[in-house]
Amino acid sequence: MIGHEKIISVFKGLANSGRLSHGYIFYGPEGTGKKTFASSLANFLEKGVFHKPGILIDSILISPNAEGSIGIDESRRLKEFLFMKPNASSRRTAIIDKAEKMTPEAQNAVLKIAEEPPASSLIIIVIKEPELLLPTLLSRFQKIYFPPLKESDVKTWLTEELGLRPAKAAELAKRSFGSPGVCYALTHDEKFKKLIRQAETFLSAPTASLKGFLKDMIDEDDFNFVDFMDALIFCLPSQILGGKTWEGEAGSALRVESRFNFWHAVLELRRRLEFANLNPRIQLINLSLMARK
């Protein structure tokens, strides 16, 4: 995997000394290697090598089902797996990827396991933002932040692994905010690229044209509210850290504070989407008004 040498060293030390916790939340921007790190750790526990594995006996990956959620059935499978003794590893490692897709019932089921975990179990929750989880579940796990990688490291990976020209690699490394996974999506995933364009338009469009833009976007057959919110979360850091308002006017100290309030509002709305069927037009208009106060 690319980068995160310090975190690798820490977890190797914890594993070798038998001091791993029963569970961790790996969080950070999309595509920064959280799931790869989790599976590499499982490989290290089972085979002694910190490397992305093939097939492991004592590791399971829980991902969203065909409906795009992680429900109670997946949680039951997780429980059955963790309460079995390991065969070749010191731990039975369960990795829950895209944990923001867990239903409230699934989160509560994982919470019950975390309250009295089997001694040989290890649960790793992979998510972009911990705030998307229920507070009770969040409190049961140690949180490990996976920061964006250095642009130079991502550029090297793009040129050496994907064969991109240096200029294009440098552009993508900067635009992705140090995320190899996002770089790959920006070059190979047309749906992702469209979502990013829509999120950027939502943040930058003048108020007068915003309602028309939202109507056209929401009326599209393939519009998905959750996917759009995920794209918005990806685009927000550059807006928050920048020195301009949403409509391009000079910012102020108060404006910066309002941006962070907007960031938390976006995260809260994204979390609520997992629990309730909300009207996207009403919710996005309310968000836009908050962003443009």
C-alpha positions as semicolon CSV with decimal commas, in nm:
position;residue;x (nm);y (nm);z (nm)
1;M;0,000;0,000;0,000
2;I;0,100;0,365;-0,040
3;G;0,212;0,568;0,261
4;H;0,101;0,540;0,626
5;E;0,437;0,397;0,734
6;K;0,397;0,534;1,087
7;I;0,055;0,373;1,137
8;I;0,189;0,045;0,997
9;S;0,474;0,052;1,247
10;V;0,240;0,123;1,538
11;F;0,002;-0,160;1,453
12;K;0,283;-0,407;1,396
13;G;0,407;-0,324;1,745
14;L;0,061;-0,362;1,897
15;A;0,008;-0,695;1,724
16;N;0,349;-0,835;1,818
17;S;0,303;-0,735;2,182
18;G;-0,055;-0,863;2,205
19;R;-0,192;-0,517;2,282
20;L;-0,442;-0,474;1,998
21;S;-0,779;-0,338;2,102
22;H;-1,098;-0,533;2,036
23;G;-1,204;-0,278;1,777
24;Y;-1,103;0,026;1,572
25;I;-1,266;0,283;1,350
26;F;-1,046;0,365;1,051
27;Y;-1,167;0,698;0,917
28;G;-1,051;0,964;0,678
29;P;-1,102;1,084;0,322
30;E;-1,220;0,846;0,054
31;G;-0,949;0,641;-0,115
32;T;-0,666;0,692;0,137
33;G;-0,609;0,320;0,199
34;K;-0,825;0,247;0,504
35;K;-0,969;-0,082;0,379
36;T;-0,636;-0,187;0,227
37;F;-0,467;-0,121;0,561
38;A;-0,732;-0,324;0,746
39;S;-0,696;-0,624;0,516
40;S;-0,316;-0,595;0,529
41;L;-0,332;-0,601;0,909
42;A;-0,546;-0,916;0,895
43;N;-0,284;-1,069;0,665
44;F;-0,009;-0,973;0,911
45;L;-0,195;-1,139;1,199
46;E;-0,244;-1,459;1,000
47;K;0,066;-1,481;0,782
48;G;0,318;-1,244;0,939
49;V;0,342;-1,018;0,633
50;F;0,188;-0,670;0,616
51;H;0,051;-0,689;0,266
52;K;-0,289;-0,687;0,096
53;P;-0,398;-1,053;0,111
54;G;-0,553;-1,303;-0,117
55;I;-0,770;-1,550;0,076
56;L;-0,754;-1,558;0,456
57;I;-0,906;-1,814;0,690
58;D;-0,961;-1,586;0,989
59;S;-1,081;-1,267;0,823
60;I;-1,416;-1,159;0,685
61;L;-1,518;-0,851;0,486
62;I;-1,867;-0,712;0,542
63;S;-1,978;-0,481;0,259
64;P;-2,309;-0,327;0,148
65;N;-2,549;-0,577;-0,007
66;A;-2,721;-0,553;-0,346
67;E;-2,960;-0,293;-0,204
68;G;-2,665;-0,076;-0,098
69;S;-2,699;-0,129;0,277
70;I;-2,549;-0,336;0,556
71;G;-2,844;-0,485;0,739
72;I;-2,921;-0,719;1,023
73;D;-2,841;-1,029;0,815
74;E;-2,485;-0,910;0,760
75;S;-2,456;-0,834;1,133
76;R;-2,566;-1,187;1,221
77;R;-2,305;-1,328;0,986
78;L;-2,049;-1,106;1,158
79;K;-2,149;-1,236;1,501
80;E;-2,131;-1,600;1,393
81;F;-1,785;-1,543;1,248
82;L;-1,641;-1,361;1,549
83;F;-1,762;-1,613;1,806
84;M;-1,566;-1,892;1,639
85;K;-1,208;-1,955;1,749
86;P;-0,929;-1,853;1,506
87;N;-0,755;-2,125;1,306
88;A;-0,431;-1,971;1,184
89;S;-0,432;-1,622;1,336
90;S;-0,429;-1,473;1,683
91;R;-0,755;-1,290;1,598
92;R;-1,072;-1,340;1,399
93;T;-1,074;-1,012;1,209
94;A;-1,397;-0,862;1,076
95;I;-1,373;-0,560;0,847
96;I;-1,691;-0,356;0,796
97;D;-1,637;-0,149;0,482
98;K;-1,847;0,157;0,399
99;A;-1,988;0,142;0,749
100;E;-2,205;0,448;0,685
101;K;-2,429;0,203;0,498
102;M;-2,516;0,015;0,818
103;T;-2,882;0,034;0,917
104;P;-2,964;0,137;1,275
105;E;-3,047;-0,227;1,352
106;A;-2,710;-0,340;1,218
107;Q;-2,525;-0,074;1,416
108;N;-2,700;-0,179;1,735
109;A;-2,612;-0,543;1,666
110;V;-2,245;-0,450;1,626
111;L;-2,270;-0,244;1,944
112;K;-2,386;-0,549;2,139
113;I;-2,086;-0,748;2,014
114;A;-1,850;-0,462;2,102
115;E;-1,989;-0,440;2,454
116;E;-1,879;-0,797;2,531
117;P;-1,641;-0,895;2,251
118;P;-1,485;-1,241;2,227
119;A;-1,121;-1,232;2,343
120;S;-0,995;-1,342;2,003
121;S;-1,203;-1,095;1,798
122;L;-1,102;-0,781;1,614
123;I;-1,359;-0,552;1,451
124;I;-1,242;-0,281;1,212
125;I;-1,498;-0,027;1,096
126;V;-1,400;0,158;0,777
127;I;-1,577;0,489;0,720
128;K;-1,516;0,839;0,587
129;E;-1,664;1,027;0,883
130;P;-1,719;0,880;1,233
131;E;-2,009;1,124;1,284
132;L;-2,211;0,910;1,043
133;L;-2,228;0,639;1,313
134;L;-2,454;0,626;1,615
135;P;-2,281;0,794;1,914
136;T;-2,320;0,479;2,127
137;L;-2,137;0,270;1,868
138;L;-1,876;0,539;1,814
139;S;-1,785;0,539;2,182
140;R;-1,693;0,168;2,184
141;F;-1,407;0,187;1,934
142;Q;-1,066;0,347;1,916
143;K;-1,048;0,591;1,627
144;I;-0,755;0,600;1,384
145;Y;-0,737;0,880;1,130
146;F;-0,596;0,809;0,784
147;P;-0,485;1,144;0,642
148;P;-0,444;1,228;0,276
149;L;-0,110;1,121;0,132
150;K;0,159;1,353;0,006
151;E;0,086;1,475;-0,344
152;S;0,435;1,367;-0,447
153;D;0,367;1,007;-0,335
154;V;0,036;0,996;-0,522
155;K;0,197;1,144;-0,832
156;T;0,470;0,879;-0,824
157;W;0,207;0,604;-0,789
158;L;0,006;0,743;-1,082
159;T;0,307;0,757;-1,310
160;E;0,461;0,424;-1,210
161;E;0,150;0,213;-1,153
162;L;-0,108;0,367;-1,390
163;G;0,136;0,496;-1,651
164;L;0,006;0,854;-1,655
165;R;0,215;1,140;-1,786
166;P;0,377;1,350;-1,511
167;A;0,168;1,661;-1,583
168;K;-0,160;1,468;-1,572
169;A;-0,046;1,278;-1,262
170;A;0,038;1,605;-1,084
171;E;-0,304;1,752;-1,172
172;L;-0,491;1,447;-1,042
173;A;-0,281;1,419;-0,726
174;K;-0,367;1,779;-0,639
175;R;-0,735;1,750;-0,726
176;S;-0,776;1,428;-0,525
177;F;-0,633;1,585;-0,208
178;G;-0,382;1,303;-0,175
179;S;-0,621;1,013;-0,235
180;P;-0,507;0,734;-0,470
181;G;-0,856;0,583;-0,472
182;V;-1,013;0,909;-0,581
183;C;-0,747;0,950;-0,850
184;Y;-0,847;0,613;-0,988
185;A;-1,218;0,703;-0,981
186;L;-1,151;1,038;-1,151
187;T;-0,983;0,857;-1,440
188;H;-1,203;0,545;-1,469
189;D;-1,549;0,609;-1,316
190;E;-1,783;0,826;-1,524
191;K;-2,057;0,817;-1,260
192;F;-1,818;0,948;-0,996
193;K;-1,696;1,227;-1,224
194;K;-2,055;1,334;-1,291
195;L;-2,134;1,342;-0,918
196;I;-1,831;1,559;-0,850
197;R;-1,939;1,806;-1,120
198;Q;-2,287;1,823;-0,968
199;A;-2,156;1,875;-0,613
200;E;-1,921;2,151;-0,729
201;T;-2,209;2,321;-0,912
202;F;-2,427;2,300;-0,600
203;L;-2,158;2,478;-0,398
204;S;-2,074;2,745;-0,654
205;A;-2,394;2,821;-0,847
206;P;-2,557;3,162;-0,789
207;T;-2,869;3,149;-0,575
208;A;-3,090;3,256;-0,865
209;S;-3,007;2,949;-1,073
210;L;-2,982;2,694;-0,793
211;K;-3,347;2,583;-0,777
212;G;-3,349;2,508;-1,149
213;F;-3,026;2,313;-1,121
214;L;-3,160;2,106;-0,828
215;K;-3,484;2,028;-1,013
216;D;-3,300;1,907;-1,323
217;M;-3,055;1,699;-1,118
218;I;-3,314;1,535;-0,891
219;D;-3,545;1,456;-1,185
220;E;-3,274;1,248;-1,353
221;D;-3,355;0,876;-1,354
222;D;-3,022;0,778;-1,199
223;F;-3,018;1,043;-0,923
224;N;-2,923;0,896;-0,584
225;F;-2,942;1,127;-0,283
226;V;-2,688;0,931;-0,079
227;D;-2,434;0,924;-0,362
228;F;-2,474;1,297;-0,415
229;M;-2,417;1,367;-0,046
230;D;-2,103;1,152;-0,052
231;A;-1,975;1,357;-0,346
232;L;-2,059;1,677;-0,158
233;I;-1,859;1,557;0,142
234;F;-1,565;1,492;-0,089
235;C;-1,581;1,842;-0,239
236;L;-1,629;2,036;0,084
237;P;-1,272;2,043;0,225
238;S;-1,142;2,261;-0,057
239;Q;-1,435;2,500;-0,008
240;I;-1,393;2,516;0,370
241;L;-1,020;2,572;0,354
242;G;-1,041;2,822;0,071
243;G;-1,063;3,198;0,117
244;K;-1,380;3,262;-0,078
245;T;-1,750;3,235;-0,010
246;W;-1,965;2,990;-0,201
247;E;-2,048;3,251;-0,464
248;G;-1,691;3,375;-0,503
249;E;-1,697;3,689;-0,291
250;A;-1,425;3,782;-0,041
251;G;-1,459;3,582;0,281
252;S;-1,442;3,692;0,644
253;A;-1,368;3,531;0,982
254;L;-1,739;3,485;1,042
255;R;-1,775;3,329;0,700
256;V;-1,509;3,070;0,784
257;E;-1,700;2,975;1,099
258;S;-2,021;2,935;0,900
259;R;-1,844;2,700;0,662
260;F;-1,760;2,462;0,945
261;N;-2,119;2,480;1,067
262;F;-2,226;2,392;0,715
263;W;-1,982;2,099;0,713
264;H;-2,141;1,954;1,027
265;A;-2,488;2,009;0,882
266;V;-2,391;1,812;0,571
267;L;-2,256;1,526;0,784
268;E;-2,569;1,521;0,997
269;L;-2,794;1,510;0,689
270;R;-2,584;1,228;0,543
271;R;-2,623;1,033;0,868
272;R;-2,999;1,090;0,878
273;L;-3,036;0,952;0,526
274;E;-2,952;0,608;0,664
275;F;-3,246;0,626;0,906
276;A;-3,515;0,823;0,724
277;N;-3,661;0,877;0,377
278;L;-3,606;1,250;0,326
279;N;-3,716;1,472;0,040
280;P;-3,395;1,562;-0,148
281;R;-3,526;1,887;-0,296
282;I;-3,634;2,031;0,040
283;Q;-3,318;1,915;0,218
284;L;-3,081;2,049;-0,047
285;I;-3,258;2,385;-0,069
286;N;-3,226;2,419;0,309
287;L;-2,856;2,332;0,285
288;S;-2,802;2,585;0,008
289;L;-2,964;2,860;0,215
290;M;-2,738;2,777;0,508
291;A;-2,429;2,787;0,285
292;R;-2,521;3,125;0,144
293;K;-2,616;3,311;0,462
